[in-house]
Amino acid sequence: MSMQLLNLVALASTLVASPAKAKSFHFTGYYAETCSCTAPCPCELTGLSKGCQGVGAFVFKAGSFDGVNISGSKAAYATGPGEWVMIYVDAPTAAKRKAVSAMMNAALAGFGKIESTRNAKVSLTMKNGHYVGSIDGGKVCSFETTPTLGGDKKTPLVYSNVNDPFHPTVMQGNNVGTHFDDGGHTFDLKDSNAFFNGSLSSSGKL
């Protein structure tokens, strides 16, 4: 084997062995999610738990991923944890769409095979802990949540320091109703787990 070929083999081995460098993110905004679990869902609190299905949406008021501004962008997802993930991105520019797509892929990689990442109309509104979300005007997904109040009967239950850098603090909610139908995956959920946070301020590396 020639010296040149040996060098190429060594270079290829180095590239294969080197893991992708983690990229920095930070953002402010809000999010909500629902799933089929009985509350609370363990995936966010203690680690991935197979067997459930769920959806979620984010509004990024301000922030960046890998140095690219993502302000004014939104994203949503659907997943069967441990099996599959579908990602939807709604961003005002091509650069922001690319950055949000990469960020969501990195954030959700541990939840299963990323089956698709595509542009879509994402909506998420909130009022007093009550959230209404949709993908493509409800054609792909719609969901609604209400807060689950704690002992003071005024504020929702709160979980902090959870196993998710995207939202290390979440509030407990109830899934009023969720419908999802896309890519061969269809489910309808009701009276199950929901999490939300109306004032996210997250940062880290993915």
Order of alpha helices (4+ residues) and beta strands (2+ residues): alpha-beta-alpha-beta-beta-beta-beta-alpha-beta-beta-beta-beta-beta-beta-beta-beta
